[in-house]
Amino acid sequence: MEKEQTGFIGAIKKWKAQHPDLYQFIAFNILSNCATITNFVVLWLSTMIFFKNITTPFKWWIFNYQDPSTGGLGGFYAFLLAYVCAQIVNYLVQKNLVFKATFGPKKLFWYIVTVVFAGIVSIWLPPYVIKVLSPIIHGFSATVANILNIVMQVIINWPMLKFVVMKD
């Protein structure tokens, strides 16, 4: 028989047992910061180093990186690479630490659909946010666009992961 823990750790375990869904949502958001940090680091490195000189205006399908403030084709690449790297980290963290899930091809399919949909939103949205905010906050507008992307990803990913992909 396990000895009951007291103190702070015991209180957390008790609260977790009483509120498993809320605990999981909090863990999802806290551990998503691993992906958030990855996203920002890759975005900043991409825009400052990797794709800095690829400024050709770019417009394809719903993606509009034609305005110079969006970084052109390099801006598109930067947001795409940042998103892909962050989702790889997020997949591992959420699957192994938050949901402790195992799943087969059907669930993996829904994970990929979710990530692709959130990715389209995350690459489509920045140029519009940057265009509106650039006259006000200048170079910081890409960071604000990225923050908005992260909020959108939580809105899209949490319900899909919780109720479809990682569900037992």
N, C-alpha and C positions, 0 to 999 in steps of 0.2 A: 504494500500500500504506500502511495506517495505521501510524503509529508507536505502538509498545507503550508504554502509560503505566506509570509506576512510582509508588512511594509509596502513600499512602492511597487515592487515587482508583483507581489501578491494582489495588490489593488488593481493593477493593470490586467492581470490574468482573470480576475473576477469580472472586471468591466468587459473584457473581451468575450467572456463566456455569456454575459448577459446581453451584449449588443454585437453579435458576430458580423452582421451586415455593415453596420456603421464602422466597426473596426476595420473591416476589409476595404471600405471606401477610403478611410483615412490612410491605411497602408498603401493602397493603390496610388493615392495622390502624393504621399511622401516619397515612395519608391520611384514614382514617375520622374522625380527630380534627377535620377540617374540619366534618364533619357533627355530631360530638359538641359542638363549640363552638357551632355554630348551634343545636342542640337545647337546650343549657343556657341560652343567651342568650334564645331565644324563650320557653322555659318560665318563666324568671325574670321577663322583661318581661310575659308574659301573666298570671302570677299576681299580680304586684305592681301592674300598671297596667291592662292591657287588660280582663281578666275578673275583677278584684278584687271587684267588687260583685255579681257574678252567683253568689250562694251558694245558690240554690234546690236542694234535694236532687234528685238525678237518678239514675234507674235505668231502663235500657232494655236489653233482650236480656241479654247477659252483663256489661254495664257497670254498675257499682254505685258511684256517687258520692253516696250518701245521707248518709254520716257527715260532720259539719261539718269534720273535719280533712282531708278529701279536696278541699275547695273547692267541692263541689256541681257544678252545671252548668258553672260557670267553670273548675273543675279539669279536667273532661272536655274542655272547649274548649282549655284550655292545653296538655294533653298531646297532643291531636289536632293542634293547630297546630304545636307543637314538632316532632312526628314528621313531618308533611308537609314542613315547611321543611327539616328535616335530610335527608329522603330526596331532595329535589330536589338539594341540594348533593352528597349521596353519589352519586347517579346520575352527575352530571357528572364528579366526581372519579374514581370507579371506572372508568367507561367510557373516559374520555379519558387518564387518567394511569396507572392500575394495569394495566388489561387492554388498553388501546389497541384497543378493540373497535368493530366496526361490525356492525350486525345489523338484520334486517328485522322485520316484524310478528310472526312466530312467537316470536322471542326476546323482543321487547318484551312480548308477552302473558305469558310466564313471569316477566319482571321485575315486571310489575304484580301477578301472583298472589303472588309472593314478598313484595313490599312490603305488599300488603294483609294477608297472613297475619301478617307481623311486626308490622304496625300494629295488628291486632286484639289480639295479645298485649301490645303496648306500651301500649294504652289500657285493656285489661282488668286487667292486673296491678297498677298503682299503688295503687288504693284499698285493696287487700288488704294490700300492703306498708306503706302509710301507717298503716292501722288498727293493725297489729301494732307498728310502731315509734314511733308518736306518743307513747305514754306514756313511752317511754324517751328518745328524742332530739328530741321535739317538732317544731318547724318544719323541722328538717333531714331529716325522714323523706321529704319529697317529693324531695329531692336524691338520697337513697339509693335510692328507688324508680326514679328516672331512671337511676342507675348500673346497677341490675339490668336495666332495659330495654335499655341499651346492650349489656350482656353477652349478653342473649337475642338481640338483633339480629345480633350477630356469629355466634352459633351457627346462626341461621337463614340469614343472608345469605351468609356465606362459601361454604358448599358449593353453594348454588344459583347464585351468580354465577360461581364458578370452574368448575363442572362442567356447568352447563346454559346459563345466560344469556349469559355472555361467552366461552364456549368457541368456538374456531374451527370 
